[in-house]
Amino acid sequence: MRDIIDRLLDPDAVPGTLPPAPGELETLTLQLRGHLELMLPEVEETAKRLPRESVPRYCALACVGEARERLRAEPTPRFGGPAGHARRLARTLNALVDHWEALAETTR
């Protein structure tokens, strides 16, 4: 998951890497969507095991809500078209994975 995120968010980190071509961008977007759909229930279930007043629970569930909104959204020219949409999905997946890792540490 992090490789796909990095491919879209930090292409300068890998020397010689070019921005994704349109066909590759479509594939990466589909992969991001699939990863988000897998992570959403995992993060949500893990967060709900924490006490209601828990800040990590609140933050993780807010991220889950944002991820659902991003999955419903479509690319628009106003916000960078397909490339901008893919980057927003990548940032959301990155945040979701961060929350999942933090929650995994908290619930041990």
N, CA, C and O atoms as a MOPAC input file, in Angstrom:
PM7 MOZYME 1SCF
protein

 N      0.82000 1    -1.19300 1     0.00000 1
 C      0.00000 1     0.00000 1     0.00000 1
 C      0.86400 1     1.25700 1     0.00000 1
 O      0.59700 1     2.21400 1    -0.72800 1
 N      1.90100 1     1.23600 1     0.82700 1
 C      2.76400 1     2.41800 1     0.92100 1
 C      3.48800 1     2.67300 1    -0.40800 1
 O      3.75700 1     3.82400 1    -0.75200 1
 N      3.80300 1     1.61000 1    -1.15500 1
 C      4.47200 1     1.80200 1    -2.45000 1
 C      3.59300 1     2.58600 1    -3.41800 1
 O      4.06900 1     3.47700 1    -4.12100 1
 N      2.31300 1     2.24900 1    -3.44600 1
 C      1.38700 1     2.95100 1    -4.33300 1
 C      1.22100 1     4.39700 1    -3.87000 1
 O      1.20100 1     5.32100 1    -4.68300 1
 N      1.10200 1     4.57800 1    -2.56500 1
 C      0.97400 1     5.92600 1    -2.00900 1
 C      2.19300 1     6.75900 1    -2.40400 1
 O      2.06400 1     7.88500 1    -2.88600 1
 N      3.37000 1     6.18700 1    -2.19100 1
 C      4.60100 1     6.91600 1    -2.52100 1
 C      4.70200 1     7.20500 1    -4.01400 1
 O      5.19500 1     8.26200 1    -4.40900 1
 N      4.24900 1     6.29400 1    -4.82600 1
 C      4.30600 1     6.48900 1    -6.28900 1
 C      3.51800 1     7.73200 1    -6.69300 1
 O      3.91900 1     8.44800 1    -7.61000 1
 N      2.41100 1     7.99000 1    -6.02200 1
 C      1.57800 1     9.13700 1    -6.37100 1
 C      1.94700 1    10.40600 1    -5.62100 1
 O      1.82600 1    11.50500 1    -6.16200 1
 N      2.39400 1    10.26500 1    -4.38800 1
 C      2.63400 1    11.45100 1    -3.57500 1
 C      4.07900 1    11.91800 1    -3.57100 1
 O      4.34500 1    13.09400 1    -3.32100 1
 N      5.01200 1    11.02500 1    -3.84200 1
 C      6.41100 1    11.41600 1    -3.75800 1
 C      7.24200 1    10.80800 1    -4.88300 1
 O      8.17700 1    10.05200 1    -4.62000 1
 N      6.91400 1    11.12900 1    -6.12900 1
 C      7.69000 1    10.54800 1    -7.23700 1
 C      9.13800 1    11.03400 1    -7.24300 1
 O      9.99500 1    10.37500 1    -7.83100 1
 N      9.43300 1    12.16100 1    -6.61000 1
 C     10.81000 1    12.65900 1    -6.56800 1
 C     11.69800 1    11.84500 1    -5.62800 1
 O     12.92400 1    11.94000 1    -5.69600 1
 N     11.08700 1    11.04800 1    -4.75400 1
 C     11.86400 1    10.25900 1    -3.80600 1
 C     12.56700 1     9.08900 1    -4.48500 1
 O     13.53000 1     8.54600 1    -3.94200 1
 N     12.10300 1     8.70100 1    -5.65100 1
 C     12.70600 1     7.59200 1    -6.38600 1
 C     13.32700 1     8.16900 1    -7.65400 1
 O     12.60800 1     8.52900 1    -8.58600 1
 N     14.64400 1     8.25900 1    -7.69600 1
 C     15.29400 1     8.85600 1    -8.87200 1
 C     14.89500 1     8.15200 1   -10.16900 1
 O     14.79800 1     6.92600 1   -10.22300 1
 N     14.67200 1     8.93600 1   -11.19200 1
 C     14.32600 1     8.37600 1   -12.49000 1
 C     12.86800 1     8.02400 1   -12.65800 1
 O     12.47100 1     7.52300 1   -13.70900 1
 N     12.06300 1     8.27600 1   -11.64300 1
 C     10.64700 1     7.95400 1   -11.71000 1
 C      9.89500 1     9.08200 1   -12.41000 1
 O     10.06700 1    10.25600 1   -12.08300 1
 N      9.07600 1     8.71400 1   -13.35900 1
 C      8.24500 1     9.68700 1   -14.06200 1
 C      6.84500 1     9.67900 1   -13.46800 1
 O      6.43200 1     8.67400 1   -12.88900 1
 N      6.10200 1    10.77800 1   -13.60000 1
 C      4.70400 1    10.75100 1   -13.15500 1
 C      3.95700 1     9.64700 1   -13.89400 1
 O      4.30700 1     9.32500 1   -15.03000 1
 N      2.94200 1     9.06600 1   -13.27700 1
 C      2.22500 1     7.97400 1   -13.92200 1
 C      1.57500 1     8.40500 1   -15.23900 1
 O      1.03700 1     9.50700 1   -15.35400 1
 N      1.63700 1     7.52600 1   -16.21000 1
 C      0.94600 1     7.73800 1   -17.48400 1
 C     -0.55200 1     7.56200 1   -17.24700 1
 O     -0.93900 1     6.94400 1   -16.25500 1
 N     -1.41300 1     8.09100 1   -18.13600 1
 C     -2.86500 1     7.98600 1   -17.92000 1
 C     -3.35900 1     6.55400 1   -17.65800 1
 O     -4.17300 1     6.34600 1   -16.75800 1
 N     -2.88300 1     5.57200 1   -18.42200 1
 C     -3.31100 1     4.18900 1   -18.18300 1
 C     -2.85500 1     3.66600 1   -16.84000 1
 O     -3.59200 1     2.95800 1   -16.15300 1
 N     -1.62200 1     4.02200 1   -16.46300 1
 C     -1.09100 1     3.61300 1   -15.17100 1
 C     -1.83200 1     4.32200 1   -14.04200 1
 O     -2.07700 1     3.73800 1   -12.98700 1
 N     -2.18400 1     5.57400 1   -14.27100 1
 C     -2.92500 1     6.34200 1   -13.27400 1
 C     -4.26300 1     5.67500 1   -12.97500 1
 O     -4.68300 1     5.60100 1   -11.82100 1
 N     -4.92000 1     5.19700 1   -14.00600 1
 C     -6.19400 1     4.50300 1   -13.81800 1
 C     -6.00300 1     3.23300 1   -12.98600 1
 O     -6.80300 1     2.94500 1   -12.09600 1
 N     -4.95300 1     2.48200 1   -13.27400 1
 C     -4.66000 1     1.26200 1   -12.52200 1
 C     -4.34400 1     1.58800 1   -11.06600 1
 O     -4.84700 1     0.92500 1   -10.15900 1
 N     -3.51900 1     2.60000 1   -10.84000 1
 C     -3.17500 1     3.00100 1    -9.47400 1
 C     -4.41100 1     3.46000 1    -8.70400 1
 O     -4.56000 1     3.16400 1    -7.51900 1
 N     -5.28900 1     4.17900 1    -9.38600 1
 C     -6.52100 1     4.65000 1    -8.74100 1
 C     -7.39100 1     3.46900 1    -8.32700 1
 O     -7.94600 1     3.46100 1    -7.22800 1
 N     -7.51300 1     2.48000 1    -9.19200 1
 C     -8.29200 1     1.28400 1    -8.85300 1
 C     -7.66900 1     0.53500 1    -7.67500 1
 O     -8.37900 1     0.03400 1    -6.80300 1
 N     -6.34200 1     0.46300 1    -7.65700 1
 C     -5.66700 1    -0.18500 1    -6.53300 1
 C     -5.90700 1     0.58800 1    -5.24100 1
 O     -6.17900 1    -0.01200 1    -4.20100 1
 N     -5.81000 1     1.89800 1    -5.29800 1
 C     -6.07000 1     2.71600 1    -4.11100 1
 C     -7.48000 1     2.49900 1    -3.59800 1
 O     -7.69100 1     2.34000 1    -2.39600 1
 N     -8.43700 1     2.49200 1    -4.49800 1
 C     -9.83300 1     2.28000 1    -4.10400 1
 C     -9.99300 1     0.90500 1    -3.42600 1
 O    -10.67600 1     0.78200 1    -2.40900 1
 N     -9.36800 1    -0.10000 1    -3.99300 1
 C     -9.43500 1    -1.43800 1    -3.39900 1
 C     -8.81000 1    -1.48300 1    -2.02100 1
 O     -9.36700 1    -2.08200 1    -1.10100 1
 N     -7.65400 1    -0.85100 1    -1.87300 1
 C     -6.99600 1    -0.81400 1    -0.56400 1
 C     -7.84500 1    -0.06200 1     0.45400 1
 O     -7.94900 1    -0.47900 1     1.60700 1
 N     -8.44900 1     1.03800 1     0.03400 1
 C     -9.32400 1     1.79300 1     0.94200 1
 C    -10.50700 1     0.94100 1     1.38600 1
 O    -10.87500 1     0.94300 1     2.56000 1
 N    -11.09400 1     0.22300 1     0.45500 1
 C    -12.24400 1    -0.61600 1     0.79700 1
 C    -11.85600 1    -1.74100 1     1.75400 1
 O    -12.67700 1    -2.17300 1     2.56300 1
 N    -10.62100 1    -2.21700 1     1.67100 1
 C    -10.15000 1    -3.23800 1     2.61300 1
 C     -9.83200 1    -2.64500 1     3.98200 1
 O    -10.12700 1    -3.25800 1     5.00800 1
 N     -9.23600 1    -1.46600 1     4.00100 1
 C     -8.80200 1    -0.85700 1     5.25800 1
 C     -9.94100 1    -0.25000 1     6.06800 1
 O     -9.89700 1    -0.25200 1     7.29800 1
 N    -10.94700 1     0.26400 1     5.39600 1
 C    -12.04600 1     0.94300 1     6.11100 1
 C    -12.63400 1     0.09800 1     7.23500 1
 O    -12.66100 1     0.55800 1     8.37700 1
 N    -13.10700 1    -1.12300 1     6.96400 1
 C    -13.69400 1    -1.89000 1     8.06800 1
 C    -12.67900 1    -2.27700 1     9.13900 1
 O    -13.02800 1    -2.37300 1    10.31600 1
 N    -11.43200 1    -2.49900 1     8.74400 1
 C    -10.39600 1    -2.84500 1     9.72500 1
 C    -10.17100 1    -1.70400 1    10.71200 1
 O    -10.15300 1    -1.91500 1    11.92500 1
 N    -10.00200 1    -0.50900 1    10.18800 1
 C     -9.76100 1     0.65100 1    11.04300 1
 C    -10.99400 1     0.93600 1    11.89800 1
 O    -10.87900 1     1.20300 1    13.09400 1
 N    -12.16300 1     0.87700 1    11.28300 1
 C    -13.39600 1     1.16600 1    12.01400 1
 C    -13.61400 1     0.18200 1    13.16300 1
 O    -13.93500 1     0.59500 1    14.27700 1
 N    -13.44500 1    -1.10300 1    12.90500 1
 C    -13.64700 1    -2.11100 1    13.95400 1
 C    -12.62100 1    -1.96000 1    15.07300 1
 O    -12.95700 1    -2.08200 1    16.25100 1
 N    -11.37600 1    -1.69700 1    14.70200 1
 C    -10.32400 1    -1.53200 1    15.71300 1
 C    -10.58000 1    -0.28200 1    16.55400 1
 O    -10.41000 1    -0.31200 1    17.77300 1
 N    -10.98200 1     0.80500 1    15.91700 1
 C    -11.24900 1     2.05000 1    16.64000 1
 C    -12.41900 1     1.88900 1    17.60300 1
 O    -12.40200 1     2.43900 1    18.70400 1
 N    -13.41500 1     1.14900 1    17.19600 1
 C    -14.61000 1     0.99400 1    18.04300 1
 C    -14.34500 1     0.16200 1    19.28600 1
 O    -15.17900 1     0.12200 1    20.19100 1
 N    -13.20300 1    -0.50000 1    19.34500 1
 C    -12.83800 1    -1.24800 1    20.55600 1
 C    -12.31800 1    -0.32600 1    21.65600 1
 O    -12.24800 1    -0.71600 1    22.82200 1
 N    -11.95300 1     0.89900 1    21.27800 1
 C    -11.44600 1     1.86200 1    22.25900 1
 C    -12.61500 1     2.53700 1    22.97700 1
 O    -13.73500 1     2.54000 1    22.46700 1
 N    -12.36200 1     3.10900 1    24.15600 1
 C    -13.42900 1     3.82200 1    24.87100 1
 C    -13.97700 1     4.98000 1    24.03700 1
 O    -13.25200 1     5.57800 1    23.24200 1
 N    -15.25100 1     5.28900 1    24.22100 1
 C    -15.92500 1     6.34400 1    23.45100 1
 C    -15.22000 1     7.69600 1    23.54500 1
 O    -15.21100 1     8.45800 1    22.57900 1
 N    -14.63900 1     7.99400 1    24.68500 1
 C    -14.00100 1     9.30000 1    24.87300 1
 C    -12.54700 1     9.32200 1    24.39600 1
 O    -11.85300 1    10.32100 1    24.59000 1
 N    -12.08500 1     8.25900 1    23.78900 1
 C    -10.71100 1     8.15000 1    23.31900 1
 C    -10.45400 1     9.05400 1    22.11000 1
 O    -11.19400 1     9.01900 1    21.12700 1
 N     -9.40500 1     9.85600 1    22.19900 1
 C     -9.03000 1    10.73400 1    21.08700 1
 C     -8.59200 1     9.91600 1    19.86400 1
 O     -9.00700 1    10.24200 1    18.75100 1
 N     -7.76800 1     8.86400 1    20.02300 1
 C     -7.40500 1     8.06700 1    18.84500 1
 C     -8.63000 1     7.44700 1    18.14800 1
 O     -8.66500 1     7.33400 1    16.92300 1
 N     -9.62100 1     7.05300 1    18.94200 1
 C    -10.85400 1     6.51200 1    18.36000 1
 C    -11.55200 1     7.57800 1    17.52000 1
 O    -11.94200 1     7.32700 1    16.38000 1
 N    -11.70100 1     8.75000 1    18.08500 1
 C    -12.38100 1     9.84800 1    17.39300 1
 C    -11.66100 1    10.18500 1    16.09100 1
 O    -12.29800 1    10.32700 1    15.04800 1
 N    -10.34400 1    10.31300 1    16.14700 1
 C     -9.56600 1    10.67600 1    14.96000 1
 C     -9.64400 1     9.59500 1    13.88200 1
 O     -9.79900 1     9.90100 1    12.70000 1
 N     -9.53800 1     8.34800 1    14.29000 1
 C     -9.59600 1     7.25400 1    13.32200 1
 C    -10.97600 1     7.18000 1    12.66700 1
 O    -11.07800 1     6.96700 1    11.45900 1
 N    -12.02300 1     7.35100 1    13.44700 1
 C    -13.37900 1     7.29300 1    12.87200 1
 C    -13.64000 1     8.49200 1    11.96000 1
 O    -14.36900 1     8.37000 1    10.97500 1
 N    -13.05800 1     9.64000 1    12.27700 1
 C    -13.18000 1    10.79600 1    11.37700 1
 C    -12.48500 1    10.49100 1    10.05100 1
 O    -12.99400 1    10.84000 1     8.98600 1
 N    -11.34300 1     9.85000 1    10.11600 1
 C    -10.60900 1     9.47300 1     8.91000 1
 C    -11.41000 1     8.45200 1     8.09200 1
 O    -11.41100 1     8.50900 1     6.86200 1
 N    -12.08000 1     7.53300 1     8.76100 1
 C    -12.93500 1     6.56000 1     8.07500 1
 C    -14.04600 1     7.29000 1     7.32000 1
 O    -14.34200 1     6.96000 1     6.17200 1
 N    -14.65400 1     8.27300 1     7.96300 1
 C    -15.70400 1     9.05100 1     7.30500 1
 C    -15.17900 1     9.79100 1     6.08900 1
 O    -15.83200 1     9.81400 1     5.04600 1
 N    -13.99900 1    10.39900 1     6.21300 1
 C    -13.40500 1    11.09600 1     5.07300 1
 C    -13.08300 1    10.12500 1     3.94400 1
 O    -13.28300 1    10.44100 1     2.77100 1
 N    -12.58700 1     8.95200 1     4.29700 1
 C    -12.26200 1     7.94900 1     3.27800 1
 C    -13.51500 1     7.53100 1     2.50600 1
 O    -13.46800 1     7.34900 1     1.29000 1
 N    -14.61500 1     7.38300 1     3.20700 1
 C    -15.87500 1     7.02600 1     2.52000 1
 C    -16.30000 1     8.13500 1     1.55400 1
 O    -16.77700 1     7.86500 1     0.45200 1
 N    -16.12000 1     9.37700 1     1.98100 1
 C    -16.44200 1    10.51200 1     1.10100 1
 C    -15.54400 1    10.51300 1    -0.13300 1
 O    -16.01500 1    10.75100 1    -1.24500 1
 N    -14.27500 1    10.25100 1     0.05700 1
 C    -13.33700 1    10.21700 1    -1.07200 1
 C    -13.69800 1     9.10300 1    -2.05100 1
 O    -13.56800 1     9.27400 1    -3.26300 1
 N    -14.14700 1     7.97800 1    -1.53300 1
 C    -14.54700 1     6.87900 1    -2.42000 1
 C    -15.77800 1     7.23400 1    -3.23900 1
 O    -15.93300 1     6.75800 1    -4.36400 1
 N    -16.64800 1     8.06100 1    -2.69000 1
 C    -17.85200 1     8.48000 1    -3.42300 1
 C    -17.55500 1     9.57700 1    -4.44600 1
 O    -18.29300 1     9.74600 1    -5.41700 1
 N    -16.48700 1    10.30600 1    -4.22500 1
 C    -16.15300 1    11.44400 1    -5.09900 1
 C    -15.65400 1    10.97800 1    -6.46400 1
 O    -15.10300 1     9.88600 1    -6.60900 1
 N    -15.85800 1    11.82000 1    -7.43600 1
 C    -15.37600 1    11.57400 1    -8.80100 1
 C    -14.33200 1    12.63300 1    -9.14400 1
 O    -14.35200 1    13.72600 1    -8.57800 1
 N    -13.42200 1    12.32300 1   -10.06200 1
 C    -12.44600 1    13.33500 1   -10.48200 1
 C    -13.13700 1    14.53600 1   -11.12500 1
 O    -14.10900 1    14.38200 1   -11.86400 1
 N    -12.62800 1    15.72200 1   -10.83700 1
 C    -13.15600 1    16.93000 1   -11.46000 1
 C    -11.98900 1    17.78400 1   -11.95500 1
 O    -10.93200 1    17.81200 1   -11.32400 1
 N    -12.17100 1    18.47700 1   -13.07600 1
 C    -11.10300 1    19.34000 1   -13.57700 1
 C    -10.70400 1    20.43300 1   -12.58000 1
 O     -9.54900 1    20.85600 1   -12.53600 1
 N    -11.66500 1    20.87500 1   -11.79200 1
 C    -11.40600 1    21.94300 1   -10.82100 1
 C    -10.34100 1    21.54700 1    -9.80100 1
 O     -9.57200 1    22.39200 1    -9.34300 1
 N    -10.29700 1    20.27700 1    -9.45200 1
 C     -9.36900 1    19.79700 1    -8.42700 1
 C     -8.30700 1    18.86100 1    -8.98700 1
 O     -7.92300 1    17.89400 1    -8.32900 1
 N     -7.83200 1    19.14200 1   -10.19400 1
 C     -6.70900 1    18.38100 1   -10.73400 1
 C     -7.06400 1    17.17300 1   -11.56600 1
 O     -6.17800 1    16.40300 1   -11.93700 1
 N     -8.32600 1    16.98700 1   -11.87000 1
 C     -8.73900 1    15.87300 1   -12.71800 1
 C     -8.38900 1    14.52200 1   -12.11100 1
 O     -8.31900 1    14.39300 1   -10.88900 1
 N     -8.16800 1    13.51100 1   -12.95400 1
 C     -7.86800 1    12.16600 1   -12.45400 1
 C     -6.60600 1    12.09500 1   -11.58500 1
 O     -6.56800 1    11.34800 1   -10.60700 1
 N     -5.58000 1    12.86700 1   -11.94000 1
 C     -4.34400 1    12.84000 1   -11.14200 1
 C     -4.58400 1    13.42000 1    -9.74200 1
 O     -4.10900 1    12.86200 1    -8.75200 1
 N     -5.30900 1    14.52200 1    -9.65600 1
 C     -5.63200 1    15.11400 1    -8.36100 1
 C     -6.49100 1    14.18300 1    -7.52100 1
 O     -6.29500 1    14.06500 1    -6.31200 1
 N     -7.44000 1    13.52600 1    -8.16700 1
 C     -8.30500 1    12.57300 1    -7.47000 1
 C     -7.47400 1    11.41600 1    -6.90500 1
 O     -7.66000 1    11.00900 1    -5.75800 1
 N     -6.56000 1    10.89400 1    -7.72000 1
 C     -5.70500 1     9.78800 1    -7.27100 1
 C     -4.83400 1    10.22100 1    -6.09500 1
 O     -4.65000 1     9.45600 1    -5.14900 1
 N     -4.29800 1    11.43700 1    -6.14400 1
 C     -3.47800 1    11.92700 1    -5.02900 1
 C     -4.30800 1    12.08200 1    -3.74800 1
 O     -3.82600 1    11.78300 1    -2.65600 1
 N     -5.54200 1    12.54400 1    -3.88200 1
 C     -6.40300 1    12.65800 1    -2.69800 1
 C     -6.68800 1    11.27700 1    -2.10800 1
 O     -6.68000 1    11.10700 1    -0.88900 1
 N     -6.94100 1    10.29100 1    -2.97200 1
 C     -7.14100 1     8.92300 1    -2.48600 1
 C     -5.88100 1     8.41200 1    -1.79700 1
 O     -5.96100 1     7.75300 1    -0.76000 1
 N     -4.71600 1     8.71500 1    -2.37100 1
 C     -3.44900 1     8.26700 1    -1.78600 1
 C     -3.22300 1     8.89600 1    -0.40900 1
 O     -2.80300 1     8.21100 1     0.52300 1
 N     -3.49800 1    10.19600 1    -0.27900 1
 C     -3.34300 1    10.85600 1     1.03000 1
 C     -4.30500 1    10.25100 1     2.05900 1
 O     -3.94400 1    10.05700 1     3.22000 1
 N     -5.51600 1     9.95900 1     1.62300 1
 C     -6.50600 1     9.37800 1     2.52800 1
 C     -6.07800 1     7.97700 1     2.95400 1
 O     -6.17400 1     7.63300 1     4.13200 1
 N     -5.60800 1     7.16700 1     2.01100 1
 C     -5.13300 1     5.82700 1     2.35300 1
 C     -3.93800 1     5.91600 1     3.29400 1
 O     -3.83900 1     5.14000 1     4.24500 1
 N     -3.04300 1     6.84200 1     3.04200 1
 C     -1.88400 1     7.02900 1     3.91100 1
 C     -2.32900 1     7.32500 1     5.34300 1
 O     -1.80300 1     6.73800 1     6.28900 1
 N     -3.28300 1     8.22000 1     5.50300 1
 C     -3.79100 1     8.55600 1     6.83600 1
 C     -4.47300 1     7.35400 1     7.47900 1
 O     -4.30700 1     7.11300 1     8.67500 1
 N     -5.22800 1     6.60900 1     6.70200 1
 C     -5.93900 1     5.44000 1     7.22300 1
 C     -4.94400 1     4.37600 1     7.70200 1
 O     -5.13700 1     3.77600 1     8.76000 1
 N     -3.89900 1     4.14600 1     6.93500 1
 C     -2.87500 1     3.17500 1     7.33600 1
 C     -2.15800 1     3.66000 1     8.60100 1
 O     -1.87100 1     2.86600 1     9.49600 1
 N     -1.87200 1     4.95100 1     8.67100 1
 C     -1.25800 1     5.50200 1     9.88200 1
 C     -2.14400 1     5.26100 1    11.10500 1
 O     -1.65800 1     4.85200 1    12.16000 1
 N     -3.44000 1     5.51600 1    10.95700 1
 C     -4.36400 1     5.29300 1    12.07300 1
 C     -4.41400 1     3.82300 1    12.44100 1
 O     -4.42300 1     3.48000 1    13.62300 1
 N     -4.44600 1     2.95400 1    11.44700 1
 C     -4.51600 1     1.52100 1    11.72000 1
 C     -3.27700 1     1.07100 1    12.48900 1
 O     -3.38200 1     0.30200 1    13.44500 1
 N     -2.10400 1     1.54800 1    12.07300 1
 C     -0.87000 1     1.18900 1    12.77800 1
 C     -0.89300 1     1.69000 1    14.22000 1
 O     -0.51800 1     0.96200 1    15.13800 1
 N     -1.32800 1     2.91600 1    14.41800 1
 C     -1.40100 1     3.48000 1    15.76500 1
 C     -2.41700 1     2.73100 1    16.62300 1
 O     -2.17000 1     2.46900 1    17.80000 1
 N     -3.55800 1     2.38800 1    16.03200 1
 C     -4.57900 1     1.65300 1    16.78100 1
 C     -4.10900 1     0.24900 1    17.13300 1
 O     -4.41800 1    -0.26200 1    18.20900 1
 N     -3.36900 1    -0.36700 1    16.23600 1
 C     -2.84500 1    -1.70700 1    16.50800 1
 C     -1.92200 1    -1.67700 1    17.74400 1
 O     -1.93400 1    -2.60000 1    18.55900 1
 N     -1.13600 1    -0.61800 1    17.86500 1
 C     -0.27000 1    -0.44900 1    19.04300 1
 C     -1.10000 1    -0.20300 1    20.29500 1
 O     -0.78500 1    -0.73200 1    21.36200 1
 N     -2.16000 1     0.59800 1    20.17500 1
 C     -2.99500 1     0.97600 1    21.31400 1
 C     -3.81000 1    -0.20200 1    21.84800 1
 O     -4.00800 1    -0.32000 1    23.05800 1
 N     -4.27800 1    -1.06700 1    20.96000 1
 C     -5.18400 1    -2.14900 1    21.36700 1
 C     -4.46700 1    -3.44300 1    21.71800 1
 O     -5.12100 1    -4.45700 1    21.95900 1
 N     -3.15200 1    -3.43500 1    21.75300 1
 C     -2.40100 1    -4.66300 1    22.13000 1
 C     -2.53400 1    -4.95800 1    23.57600 1
 O     -1.97400 1    -5.94200 1    24.05900 1

